[in-house]
Amino acid sequence: MALSSSILLGAVLALTGASTANAATSVDYVALGDSYSSGVGSGSYDSASGDCKRSTKAYPALWAAANSPASFAFTACSGAVTDDVRAGQLGPLSASTDLVSISIGGNDAGFADVMTTCVLQSEATCLSRIATARSYVDSTLPGKLDSVYTAIRSKAPSARVVVLGYPRFYKIGGSCIVGLSDTERSAINSASDYLNAATAKRAANHGFAFSDVASRFTGHEICSGSAWLHSVNWLNIGESYHPTAAGQSGGYLPAFSSAA
């Protein structure tokens, strides 16, 4: 009896292992979104991607390398807004698509301009610009997200869609002596949380998973002394306030993997 049980258990484990392996290699995965998904800031860009700056160190490429999906289409692009995703990134989606990832909305809300304003202008002007961005998140962004999420579901009706958020940028009271005030840094962090909350609500309404990366970046914000985000870089302004390679592998990759 014990021998029979052992043989049966071995057969079950073997079948389970085979099933797991097949599942890992039968996924058709499409990665959409903006610079946080394309990997701006992490280096190792695919020259064929041009200004989209898709990186081999971005979380979609890292996940694909680790999981060997049946197919992998990477269309995320630096600077993308929701309309860009709808117009130029959805081509690889189909009824056979199993998994989709996307980060989008930050550019719609004007966060690049927020950061430029806050770095170059007064605290009052910075806070005013943040208030304008928050107003956009309330009034306009939900409709923009609905539009792109509906388009994704229409083209990939059976896919699991994982929407990723944005990190908080600053450790308050951290190691930065010069630069923005803690009032400005706190307002920027709060605006990121506000954007994430709005995005999570729209994702949930479409039956999509939302993965919040903020907790994974805790202790690795700018001014933390161990940052996974670039601060302002006047020699490469496009990489400013984007995740480093460590931010992609240590922050975004596990956030996506846990929800995929």
Summary of the structure (lengths in Angstrom):
residues: 260
radius of gyration: 20.2
end to end distance: 40.5
largest distance: 79.6
contacts: 895
relative contact order: 0.14
helix: 53%
strand: 10%
